[in-house]
């Protein structure tokens, strides 16, 4: 058999044996939301832990904003 025939036979076999994906349900949306929320919290804690380990905790405002003088 040529390579083309083997590829075609393989494609036909794969289509006959493929599994259909189930429909999207509301519980799937909730699972996706929880995974995203968990990932966000885990990433935030990781960054905070690395900052603490480096000895420089992150602050929203480390010093007051400079004021333009002489204008």
PDB file of N, CA, C and O in Angstrom:
ATOM      1  N   UNK A   1       0.840  -1.182   0.000  1.00  0.00           N
ATOM      2  CA  UNK A   1       0.000   0.000   0.000  1.00  0.00           C
ATOM      3  C   UNK A   1       0.885   1.246   0.000  1.00  0.00           C
ATOM      4  O   UNK A   1       1.967   1.277   0.587  1.00  0.00           O
ATOM      5  N   UNK A   2       0.395   2.231  -0.659  1.00  0.00           N
ATOM      6  CA  UNK A   2       1.141   3.485  -0.669  1.00  0.00           C
ATOM      7  C   UNK A   2       0.862   4.265   0.625  1.00  0.00           C
ATOM      8  O   UNK A   2      -0.044   3.932   1.388  1.00  0.00           O
ATOM      9  N   UNK A   3       1.642   5.275   0.839  1.00  0.00           N
ATOM     10  CA  UNK A   3       1.474   6.107   2.035  1.00  0.00           C
ATOM     11  C   UNK A   3       0.106   6.772   2.035  1.00  0.00           C
ATOM     12  O   UNK A   3      -0.520   6.903   3.087  1.00  0.00           O
ATOM     13  N   UNK A   4      -0.360   7.190   0.875  1.00  0.00           N
ATOM     14  CA  UNK A   4      -1.667   7.829   0.783  1.00  0.00           C
ATOM     15  C   UNK A   4      -2.784   6.872   1.184  1.00  0.00           C
ATOM     16  O   UNK A   4      -3.711   7.259   1.897  1.00  0.00           O
ATOM     17  N   UNK A   5      -2.699   5.639   0.734  1.00  0.00           N
ATOM     18  CA  UNK A   5      -3.720   4.642   1.098  1.00  0.00           C
ATOM     19  C   UNK A   5      -3.699   4.347   2.598  1.00  0.00           C
ATOM     20  O   UNK A   5      -4.749   4.185   3.219  1.00  0.00           O
ATOM     21  N   UNK A   6      -2.513   4.278   3.166  1.00  0.00           N
ATOM     22  CA  UNK A   6      -2.401   4.024   4.603  1.00  0.00           C
ATOM     23  C   UNK A   6      -2.985   5.192   5.392  1.00  0.00           C
ATOM     24  O   UNK A   6      -3.687   4.988   6.382  1.00  0.00           O
ATOM     25  N   UNK A   7      -2.696   6.407   4.955  1.00  0.00           N
ATOM     26  CA  UNK A   7      -3.223   7.584   5.638  1.00  0.00           C
ATOM     27  C   UNK A   7      -4.740   7.634   5.542  1.00  0.00           C
ATOM     28  O   UNK A   7      -5.409   7.958   6.523  1.00  0.00           O
ATOM     29  N   UNK A   8      -5.287   7.320   4.387  1.00  0.00           N
ATOM     30  CA  UNK A   8      -6.733   7.325   4.192  1.00  0.00           C
ATOM     31  C   UNK A   8      -7.401   6.251   5.054  1.00  0.00           C
ATOM     32  O   UNK A   8      -8.428   6.510   5.681  1.00  0.00           O
ATOM     33  N   UNK A   9      -6.826   5.061   5.085  1.00  0.00           N
ATOM     34  CA  UNK A   9      -7.381   3.990   5.909  1.00  0.00           C
ATOM     35  C   UNK A   9      -7.307   4.356   7.392  1.00  0.00           C
ATOM     36  O   UNK A   9      -8.234   4.072   8.150  1.00  0.00           O
ATOM     37  N   UNK A  10      -6.235   4.968   7.792  1.00  0.00           N
ATOM     38  CA  UNK A  10      -6.085   5.391   9.177  1.00  0.00           C
ATOM     39  C   UNK A  10      -7.127   6.451   9.544  1.00  0.00           C
ATOM     40  O   UNK A  10      -7.687   6.424  10.640  1.00  0.00           O
ATOM     41  N   UNK A  11      -7.380   7.372   8.634  1.00  0.00           N
ATOM     42  CA  UNK A  11      -8.381   8.419   8.868  1.00  0.00           C
ATOM     43  C   UNK A  11      -9.781   7.811   8.988  1.00  0.00           C
ATOM     44  O   UNK A  11     -10.550   8.193   9.870  1.00  0.00           O
ATOM     45  N   UNK A  12     -10.109   6.878   8.115  1.00  0.00           N
ATOM     46  CA  UNK A  12     -11.416   6.213   8.167  1.00  0.00           C
ATOM     47  C   UNK A  12     -11.567   5.453   9.482  1.00  0.00           C
ATOM     48  O   UNK A  12     -12.610   5.533  10.130  1.00  0.00           O
ATOM     49  N   UNK A  13     -10.524   4.714   9.877  1.00  0.00           N
ATOM     50  CA  UNK A  13     -10.586   3.948  11.124  1.00  0.00           C
ATOM     51  C   UNK A  13     -10.766   4.888  12.311  1.00  0.00           C
ATOM     52  O   UNK A  13     -11.545   4.589  13.216  1.00  0.00           O
ATOM     53  N   UNK A  14     -10.060   6.018  12.324  1.00  0.00           N
ATOM     54  CA  UNK A  14     -10.149   6.962  13.440  1.00  0.00           C
ATOM     55  C   UNK A  14     -11.553   7.565  13.528  1.00  0.00           C
ATOM     56  O   UNK A  14     -12.082   7.731  14.627  1.00  0.00           O
ATOM     57  N   UNK A  15     -12.153   7.890  12.402  1.00  0.00           N
ATOM     58  CA  UNK A  15     -13.511   8.465  12.412  1.00  0.00           C
ATOM     59  C   UNK A  15     -14.544   7.467  12.920  1.00  0.00           C
ATOM     60  O   UNK A  15     -15.499   7.851  13.595  1.00  0.00           O
ATOM     61  N   UNK A  16     -14.362   6.208  12.603  1.00  0.00           N
ATOM     62  CA  UNK A  16     -15.315   5.196  13.062  1.00  0.00           C
ATOM     63  C   UNK A  16     -15.200   4.950  14.558  1.00  0.00           C
ATOM     64  O   UNK A  16     -16.181   4.565  15.193  1.00  0.00           O
ATOM     65  N   UNK A  17     -14.026   5.164  15.130  1.00  0.00           N
ATOM     66  CA  UNK A  17     -13.796   4.853  16.528  1.00  0.00           C
ATOM     67  C   UNK A  17     -13.699   6.092  17.421  1.00  0.00           C
ATOM     68  O   UNK A  17     -13.338   5.981  18.593  1.00  0.00           O
ATOM     69  N   UNK A  18     -14.013   7.256  16.884  1.00  0.00           N
ATOM     70  CA  UNK A  18     -13.925   8.462  17.715  1.00  0.00           C
ATOM     71  C   UNK A  18     -15.114   8.533  18.668  1.00  0.00           C
ATOM     72  O   UNK A  18     -16.207   8.052  18.369  1.00  0.00           O
ATOM     73  N   UNK A  19     -14.869   9.146  19.819  1.00  0.00           N
ATOM     74  CA  UNK A  19     -15.926   9.320  20.809  1.00  0.00           C
ATOM     75  C   UNK A  19     -16.487  10.724  20.658  1.00  0.00           C
ATOM     76  O   UNK A  19     -15.740  11.683  20.464  1.00  0.00           O
ATOM     77  N   UNK A  20     -17.774  10.837  20.747  1.00  0.00           N
ATOM     78  CA  UNK A  20     -18.437  12.142  20.658  1.00  0.00           C
ATOM     79  C   UNK A  20     -18.271  12.886  21.982  1.00  0.00           C
ATOM     80  O   UNK A  20     -18.350  12.285  23.053  1.00  0.00           O
ATOM     81  N   UNK A  21     -18.044  14.188  21.902  1.00  0.00           N
ATOM     82  CA  UNK A  21     -17.946  15.008  23.095  1.00  0.00           C
ATOM     83  C   UNK A  21     -19.346  15.254  23.657  1.00  0.00           C
ATOM     84  O   UNK A  21     -20.273  15.543  22.900  1.00  0.00           O
ATOM     85  N   UNK A  22     -19.505  15.142  24.969  1.00  0.00           N
ATOM     86  CA  UNK A  22     -20.819  15.416  25.560  1.00  0.00           C
ATOM     87  C   UNK A  22     -21.158  16.901  25.446  1.00  0.00           C
ATOM     88  O   UNK A  22     -20.276  17.743  25.279  1.00  0.00           O
ATOM     89  N   UNK A  23     -22.434  17.199  25.537  1.00  0.00           N
ATOM     90  CA  UNK A  23     -22.902  18.585  25.437  1.00  0.00           C
ATOM     91  C   UNK A  23     -22.459  19.384  26.662  1.00  0.00           C
ATOM     92  O   UNK A  23     -22.219  18.816  27.727  1.00  0.00           O
ATOM     93  N   UNK A  24     -22.355  20.676  26.506  1.00  0.00           N
ATOM     94  CA  UNK A  24     -21.989  21.579  27.597  1.00  0.00           C
ATOM     95  C   UNK A  24     -23.180  21.733  28.539  1.00  0.00           C
ATOM     96  O   UNK A  24     -24.293  22.018  28.095  1.00  0.00           O
ATOM     97  N   UNK A  25     -22.950  21.547  29.824  1.00  0.00           N
ATOM     98  CA  UNK A  25     -24.016  21.702  30.817  1.00  0.00           C
ATOM     99  C   UNK A  25     -23.655  22.832  31.782  1.00  0.00           C
ATOM    100  O   UNK A  25     -22.531  23.333  31.772  1.00  0.00           O
ATOM    101  N   UNK A  26     -24.622  23.227  32.617  1.00  0.00           N
ATOM    102  CA  UNK A  26     -24.379  24.296  33.572  1.00  0.00           C
ATOM    103  C   UNK A  26     -23.306  23.930  34.584  1.00  0.00           C
ATOM    104  O   UNK A  26     -22.541  24.793  35.015  1.00  0.00           O
ATOM    105  N   UNK A  27     -23.241  22.676  34.962  1.00  0.00           N
ATOM    106  CA  UNK A  27     -22.225  22.269  35.931  1.00  0.00           C
ATOM    107  C   UNK A  27     -20.825  22.396  35.349  1.00  0.00           C
ATOM    108  O   UNK A  27     -19.865  22.602  36.090  1.00  0.00           O
ATOM    109  N   UNK A  28     -20.696  22.275  34.023  1.00  0.00           N
ATOM    110  CA  UNK A  28     -19.394  22.467  33.390  1.00  0.00           C
ATOM    111  C   UNK A  28     -18.942  23.913  33.550  1.00  0.00           C
ATOM    112  O   UNK A  28     -17.763  24.172  33.788  1.00  0.00           O
ATOM    113  N   UNK A  29     -19.859  24.844  33.422  1.00  0.00           N
ATOM    114  CA  UNK A  29     -19.523  26.258  33.602  1.00  0.00           C
ATOM    115  C   UNK A  29     -19.055  26.537  35.013  1.00  0.00           C
ATOM    116  O   UNK A  29     -18.113  27.304  35.216  1.00  0.00           O
ATOM    117  N   UNK A  30     -19.703  25.923  35.991  1.00  0.00           N
ATOM    118  CA  UNK A  30     -19.321  26.102  37.391  1.00  0.00           C
ATOM    119  C   UNK A  30     -17.934  25.528  37.637  1.00  0.00           C
ATOM    120  O   UNK A  30     -17.132  26.122  38.357  1.00  0.00           O
ATOM    121  N   UNK A  31     -17.645  24.359  37.035  1.00  0.00           N
ATOM    122  CA  UNK A  31     -16.327  23.742  37.194  1.00  0.00           C
ATOM    123  C   UNK A  31     -15.246  24.626  36.575  1.00  0.00           C
ATOM    124  O   UNK A  31     -14.171  24.788  37.152  1.00  0.00           O
ATOM    125  N   UNK A  32     -15.523  25.190  35.421  1.00  0.00           N
ATOM    126  CA  UNK A  32     -14.557  26.077  34.759  1.00  0.00           C
ATOM    127  C   UNK A  32     -14.302  27.303  35.629  1.00  0.00           C
ATOM    128  O   UNK A  32     -13.155  27.712  35.812  1.00  0.00           O
ATOM    129  N   UNK A  33     -15.373  27.888  36.164  1.00  0.00           N
ATOM    130  CA  UNK A  33     -15.229  29.057  37.033  1.00  0.00           C
ATOM    131  C   UNK A  33     -14.378  28.728  38.251  1.00  0.00           C
ATOM    132  O   UNK A  33     -13.488  29.499  38.608  1.00  0.00           O
ATOM    133  N   UNK A  34     -14.641  27.590  38.894  1.00  0.00           N
ATOM    134  CA  UNK A  34     -13.866  27.215  40.075  1.00  0.00           C
ATOM    135  C   UNK A  34     -12.401  26.983  39.738  1.00  0.00           C
ATOM    136  O   UNK A  34     -11.523  27.356  40.516  1.00  0.00           O
ATOM    137  N   UNK A  35     -12.127  26.377  38.596  1.00  0.00           N
ATOM    138  CA  UNK A  35     -10.731  26.154  38.203  1.00  0.00           C
ATOM    139  C   UNK A  35     -10.010  27.462  37.942  1.00  0.00           C
ATOM    140  O   UNK A  35      -8.852  27.621  38.329  1.00  0.00           O
ATOM    141  N   UNK A  36     -10.683  28.402  37.291  1.00  0.00           N
ATOM    142  CA  UNK A  36     -10.067  29.705  37.028  1.00  0.00           C
ATOM    143  C   UNK A  36      -9.825  30.445  38.338  1.00  0.00           C
ATOM    144  O   UNK A  36      -8.756  31.021  38.538  1.00  0.00           O
ATOM    145  N   UNK A  37     -10.816  30.432  39.235  1.00  0.00           N
ATOM    146  CA  UNK A  37     -10.667  31.104  40.523  1.00  0.00           C
ATOM    147  C   UNK A  37      -9.535  30.474  41.339  1.00  0.00           C
ATOM    148  O   UNK A  37      -8.730  31.189  41.936  1.00  0.00           O
ATOM    149  N   UNK A  38      -9.471  29.159  41.368  1.00  0.00           N
ATOM    150  CA  UNK A  38      -8.412  28.473  42.099  1.00  0.00           C
ATOM    151  C   UNK A  38      -7.045  28.809  41.517  1.00  0.00           C
ATOM    152  O   UNK A  38      -6.096  29.046  42.263  1.00  0.00           O
ATOM    153  N   UNK A  39      -6.938  28.830  40.192  1.00  0.00           N
ATOM    154  CA  UNK A  39      -5.668  29.154  39.542  1.00  0.00           C
ATOM    155  C   UNK A  39      -5.236  30.581  39.874  1.00  0.00           C
ATOM    156  O   UNK A  39      -4.060  30.832  40.135  1.00  0.00           O
ATOM    157  N   UNK A  40      -6.183  31.510  39.862  1.00  0.00           N
ATOM    158  CA  UNK A  40      -5.879  32.906  40.179  1.00  0.00           C
ATOM    159  C   UNK A  40      -5.371  33.042  41.615  1.00  0.00           C
ATOM    160  O   UNK A  40      -4.373  33.718  41.864  1.00  0.00           O
ATOM    161  N   UNK A  41      -6.063  32.396  42.556  1.00  0.00           N
ATOM    162  CA  UNK A  41      -5.657  32.468  43.957  1.00  0.00           C
ATOM    163  C   UNK A  41      -4.294  31.809  44.147  1.00  0.00           C
ATOM    164  O   UNK A  41      -3.442  32.347  44.854  1.00  0.00           O
ATOM    165  N   UNK A  42      -4.078  30.660  43.528  1.00  0.00           N
ATOM    166  CA  UNK A  42      -2.800  29.965  43.670  1.00  0.00           C
ATOM    167  C   UNK A  42      -1.660  30.802  43.092  1.00  0.00           C
ATOM    168  O   UNK A  42      -0.589  30.879  43.694  1.00  0.00           O
ATOM    169  N   UNK A  43      -1.872  31.424  41.944  1.00  0.00           N
ATOM    170  CA  UNK A  43      -0.840  32.249  41.329  1.00  0.00           C
ATOM    171  C   UNK A  43      -0.551  33.479  42.190  1.00  0.00           C
ATOM    172  O   UNK A  43       0.606  33.867  42.353  1.00  0.00           O
ATOM    173  N   UNK A  44      -1.596  34.087  42.740  1.00  0.00           N
ATOM    174  CA  UNK A  44      -1.423  35.253  43.608  1.00  0.00           C
ATOM    175  C   UNK A  44      -0.625  34.881  44.855  1.00  0.00           C
ATOM    176  O   UNK A  44       0.276  35.616  45.258  1.00  0.00           O
ATOM    177  N   UNK A  45      -0.953  33.744  45.467  1.00  0.00           N
ATOM    178  CA  UNK A  45      -0.210  33.304  46.648  1.00  0.00           C
ATOM    179  C   UNK A  45       1.231  32.956  46.304  1.00  0.00           C
ATOM    180  O   UNK A  45       2.131  33.203  47.106  1.00  0.00           O
ATOM    181  N   UNK A  46       1.462  32.394  45.139  1.00  0.00           N
ATOM    182  CA  UNK A  46       2.820  32.080  44.708  1.00  0.00           C
ATOM    183  C   UNK A  46       3.655  33.350  44.577  1.00  0.00           C
ATOM    184  O   UNK A  46       4.779  33.409  45.076  1.00  0.00           O
ATOM    185  N   UNK A  47       3.116  34.356  43.916  1.00  0.00           N
ATOM    186  CA  UNK A  47       3.834  35.618  43.747  1.00  0.00           C
ATOM    187  C   UNK A  47       4.080  36.278  45.096  1.00  0.00           C
ATOM    188  O   UNK A  47       5.174  36.785  45.344  1.00  0.00           O
ATOM    189  N   UNK A  48       3.066  36.281  45.982  1.00  0.00           N
ATOM    190  CA  UNK A  48       3.234  36.866  47.308  1.00  0.00           C
ATOM    191  C   UNK A  48       4.309  36.120  48.097  1.00  0.00           C
ATOM    192  O   UNK A  48       5.127  36.743  48.774  1.00  0.00           O
ATOM    193  N   UNK A  49       4.310  34.801  48.012  1.00  0.00           N
ATOM    194  CA  UNK A  49       5.324  34.013  48.707  1.00  0.00           C
ATOM    195  C   UNK A  49       6.719  34.286  48.187  1.00  0.00           C
ATOM    196  O   UNK A  49       7.665  34.362  48.970  1.00  0.00           O
ATOM    197  N   UNK A  50       6.865  34.436  46.882  1.00  0.00           N
ATOM    198  CA  UNK A  50       8.179  34.743  46.312  1.00  0.00           C
ATOM    199  C   UNK A  50       8.648  36.127  46.741  1.00  0.00           C
ATOM    200  O   UNK A  50       9.836  36.321  47.002  1.00  0.00           O
ATOM    201  N   UNK A  51       7.733  37.090  46.819  1.00  0.00           N
ATOM    202  CA  UNK A  51       8.106  38.430  47.272  1.00  0.00           C
ATOM    203  C   UNK A  51       8.532  38.426  48.733  1.00  0.00           C
ATOM    204  O   UNK A  51       9.498  39.093  49.104  1.00  0.00           O
ATOM    205  N   UNK A  52       7.814  37.675  49.564  1.00  0.00           N
ATOM    206  CA  UNK A  52       8.174  37.591  50.979  1.00  0.00           C
ATOM    207  C   UNK A  52       9.523  36.895  51.129  1.00  0.00           C
ATOM    208  O   UNK A  52      10.356  37.325  51.926  1.00  0.00           O
ATOM    209  N   UNK A  53       9.743  35.831  50.373  1.00  0.00           N
ATOM    210  CA  UNK A  53      11.013  35.107  50.443  1.00  0.00           C
ATOM    211  C   UNK A  53      12.175  35.990  49.995  1.00  0.00           C
ATOM    212  O   UNK A  53      13.293  35.845  50.489  1.00  0.00           O
ATOM    213  N   UNK A  54      11.916  36.896  49.070  1.00  0.00           N
ATOM    214  CA  UNK A  54      12.963  37.806  48.606  1.00  0.00           C
ATOM    215  C   UNK A  54      13.176  38.956  49.572  1.00  0.00           C
ATOM    216  O   UNK A  54      14.111  39.738  49.400  1.00  0.00           O
ATOM    217  N   UNK A  55      12.324  39.076  50.591  1.00  0.00           N
ATOM    218  CA  UNK A  55      12.478  40.111  51.590  1.00  0.00           C
ATOM    219  C   UNK A  55      11.920  41.454  51.189  1.00  0.00           C
ATOM    220  O   UNK A  55      12.269  42.474  51.783  1.00  0.00           O
ATOM    221  N   UNK A  56      11.077  41.470  50.213  1.00  0.00           N
ATOM    222  CA  UNK A  56      10.486  42.736  49.784  1.00  0.00           C
ATOM    223  C   UNK A  56       8.999  42.541  49.488  1.00  0.00           C
ATOM    224  O   UNK A  56       8.615  42.346  48.335  1.00  0.00           O
ATOM    225  N   UNK A  57       8.169  42.593  50.518  1.00  0.00           N
ATOM    226  CA  UNK A  57       6.725  42.431  50.289  1.00  0.00           C
ATOM    227  C   UNK A  57       6.180  43.548  49.401  1.00  0.00           C
ATOM    228  O   UNK A  57       6.589  44.704  49.517  1.00  0.00           O
ATOM    229  N   UNK A  58       5.277  43.196  48.538  1.00  0.00           N
ATOM    230  CA  UNK A  58       4.725  44.141  47.571  1.00  0.00           C
ATOM    231  C   UNK A  58       3.687  45.030  48.246  1.00  0.00           C
ATOM    232  O   UNK A  58       2.803  44.538  48.948  1.00  0.00           O
ATOM    233  N   UNK A  59       3.794  46.321  48.036  1.00  0.00           N
ATOM    234  CA  UNK A  59       2.843  47.277  48.590  1.00  0.00           C
ATOM    235  C   UNK A  59       2.121  47.960  47.438  1.00  0.00           C
ATOM    236  O   UNK A  59       2.656  48.075  46.335  1.00  0.00           O
ATOM    237  N   UNK A  60       0.910  48.409  47.705  1.00  0.00           N
ATOM    238  CA  UNK A  60       0.200  49.147  46.663  1.00  0.00           C
ATOM    239  C   UNK A  60       0.853  50.500  46.424  1.00  0.00           C
ATOM    240  O   UNK A  60       1.035  50.909  45.278  1.00  0.00           O
ATOM    241  N   UNK A  61       1.210  51.202  47.506  1.00  0.00           N
ATOM    242  CA  UNK A  61       1.883  52.487  47.371  1.00  0.00           C
ATOM    243  C   UNK A  61       3.048  52.484  48.348  1.00  0.00           C
ATOM    244  O   UNK A  61       2.839  52.618  49.553  1.00  0.00           O
ATOM    245  N   UNK A  62       4.261  52.334  47.854  1.00  0.00           N
ATOM    246  CA  UNK A  62       5.417  52.244  48.724  1.00  0.00           C
ATOM    247  C   UNK A  62       5.826  53.608  49.269  1.00  0.00           C
ATOM    248  O   UNK A  62       6.412  53.692  50.349  1.00  0.00           O
ATOM    249  N   UNK A  63       5.524  54.665  48.540  1.00  0.00           N
ATOM    250  CA  UNK A  63       5.804  56.013  49.022  1.00  0.00           C
ATOM    251  C   UNK A  63       4.758  56.936  48.431  1.00  0.00           C
ATOM    252  O   UNK A  63       4.044  56.583  47.493  1.00  0.00           O
ATOM    253  N   UNK A  64       4.685  58.128  49.004  1.00  0.00           N
ATOM    254  CA  UNK A  64       3.692  59.054  48.498  1.00  0.00           C
ATOM    255  C   UNK A  64       4.081  59.523  47.104  1.00  0.00           C
ATOM    256  O   UNK A  64       5.259  59.544  46.746  1.00  0.00           O
ATOM    257  N   UNK A  65       3.101  59.889  46.346  1.00  0.00           N
ATOM    258  CA  UNK A  65       3.344  60.319  44.974  1.00  0.00           C
ATOM    259  C   UNK A  65       4.089  61.651  44.969  1.00  0.00           C
ATOM    260  O   UNK A  65       3.786  62.536  45.768  1.00  0.00           O
ATOM    261  N   UNK A  66       5.055  61.793  44.077  1.00  0.00           N
ATOM    262  CA  UNK A  66       5.781  63.075  44.003  1.00  0.00           C
ATOM    263  C   UNK A  66       4.873  64.199  43.516  1.00  0.00           C
ATOM    264  O   UNK A  66       4.018  64.002  42.654  1.00  0.00           O
ATOM    265  N   UNK A  67       5.077  65.358  44.079  1.00  0.00           N
ATOM    266  CA  UNK A  67       4.269  66.512  43.725  1.00  0.00           C
ATOM    267  C   UNK A  67       5.101  67.418  42.826  1.00  0.00           C
ATOM    268  O   UNK A  67       6.253  67.722  43.136  1.00  0.00           O
ATOM    269  N   UNK A  68       4.519  67.844  41.723  1.00  0.00           N
ATOM    270  CA  UNK A  68       5.228  68.747  40.822  1.00  0.00           C
ATOM    271  C   UNK A  68       5.338  70.116  41.474  1.00  0.00           C
ATOM    272  O   UNK A  68       4.321  70.759  41.735  1.00  0.00           O
ATOM    273  N   UNK A  69       6.543  70.563  41.737  1.00  0.00           N
ATOM    274  CA  UNK A  69       6.754  71.822  42.435  1.00  0.00           C
ATOM    275  C   UNK A  69       7.227  72.894  41.435  1.00  0.00           C
ATOM    276  O   UNK A  69       7.858  72.589  40.423  1.00  0.00           O
ATOM    277  N   UNK A  70       6.912  74.113  41.742  1.00  0.00           N
ATOM    278  CA  UNK A  70       7.392  75.226  40.937  1.00  0.00           C
ATOM    279  C   UNK A  70       6.589  75.491  39.685  1.00  0.00           C
ATOM    280  O   UNK A  70       7.100  76.118  38.757  1.00  0.00           O
ATOM    281  N   UNK A  71       5.393  75.051  39.626  1.00  0.00           N
ATOM    282  CA  UNK A  71       4.608  75.330  38.425  1.00  0.00           C
ATOM    283  C   UNK A  71       3.546  76.316  38.709  1.00  0.00           C
ATOM    284  O   UNK A  71       2.782  76.675  37.813  1.00  0.00           O
TER     285      UNK A  71
END
